[in-house]
């Protein structure tokens, strides 16, 4: 089920002193899944330590309980996490299945405890994260098929429907290119799809990976992610992504188009990362300002000449 959440990564917060300065990292820490653990599924936490801890006792403690729900000892190290935490240990607690809130406490001289986490039936445990994930994708929609919400009040990048294709430029380590882009003379419909992480660019690599996970979730968890799921599930959103992917490959010529928009420009060209604005402003951004030409009319880049081999990462 965790894979179907589309790599929803949650990590613990940083420890900071009252003055705002970073506090020294603890000598040991226990990492748990902060979404929680399905009651009947395997359960694993990780102890990271600066010193060997094999044989150290640990307890799984239920909130308000007078006795541990499970006790065990730390096994063999799995290896190193980084220079500080040279030892990593798996803490298995599959036997803990009663719904509730728990923490894991590791004893010894350098004691450590986890953040509180839930054990609950899978349906209730993943309901909120799945709803949040679906809302995220719906709000990331580009093009005319946007979904109105408190975060989205207008469609964006309608000019992508008649986007010009360009040859991928040579760029430096910062992503900047010299001169101008070289057009191929092609025009395609590159509308739709989702924006990428933190900007308004669109990539075949990330979209195809996301669509694959969404479709796997719809297939493997129909009650949670399929059409019968609360909120209608992810089927419509996965289809939205597939439709954009189909527009990014020309079957007749064997041409893959892999990117829409540019992140970095140069002294005469604005890129997506150079400005701060709402997405619906892009179609007319800067009026007739030539520097903003690729904001208003976003370039599409092809992976290679028609029929040429395609890099495996695409």
C-alpha positions, 0 to 999 in steps of 0.5 A: 500500500505504501507504494500506491501512495506514490512515494509519500515520504514523511520524515522526522522534524529537526531538533533545534535549541531554544535559541534557534541554533541547531542542536547536536544530533542524538547518539541514537534515533528510532525512525518509524512510518509516521503514516502508521502501520496497518494492523495485520501487515508487517511492521518495521522501525529502524534504530540508527546509532553511533555505537553498536547496539546489538542485544540492547532491549527495546519495548513497544509501548501503547499509550496509557498502557501499564505494560509493553505491548511487545518486548525484544532485543536489537539484532545485527546491524544492517550497515551504516546510514552515514558518518554519524550513524554507523549502525542501523538496526531493524526493529520488527514488531509484527505481533502488535496488531491492536489499534492504538497509538504507540512508541518504541523505546530502546534501552541501554546507556544511549537510550532512544525513543520514536515519535508516536505512531498509529496501528490501525486497519488499513482502510482507516490508516490510509484514507487521509493520506490517499485523499491528500494525494488525490487532492495534490494531483488534481491541483497540479493539473495543467491545461483546460481540464483543470479542477476548480478549488481554493488553490486553482481559480483558472486554467493555465498554459493554454498556449501549450495546445499549439507548442513549438518543438525545439532541439535540446540545447547544450547547457552548463552546470546551472542549466543555462544555455547560450544564445537562443533555442533552435526550432525544428518547425514542428508544432504539437499539442502539449497541453494537459499533464501535471506540473513537476515538483515546485515549478510549472515544467512538465516531464515525461520521465516523472509523469510516466512513473507517477501514472504507473504507480497510480494505475497499479494502485487502482488495480491492486487496491480498488476499494481504496484507489479505484472507482469505488473508493471515497472521492472517486479514486485515482482512475480519472487522474491516471487517465488524465496523465496517460492522455498527456503521455500519448500526446508526447509521442508521435507514432507515425514518426517515432518521435518522443517529446520529453519536456515542456518549458525551460527551468533556466534561461540566460541573460536574454531569456527568462526561464520558469525558475526566474519568476514568481507568479500564478500559473494562469499568468504565463500565457500573457506574461510580460506582454510583448517582452521578448525575454519572456517569450518562452514563458508565454509560449513554452518550448517542447523538447524532443528526445532525438530526431524522428525514429532515433533510439531513445535513452533508457531513462526516458 
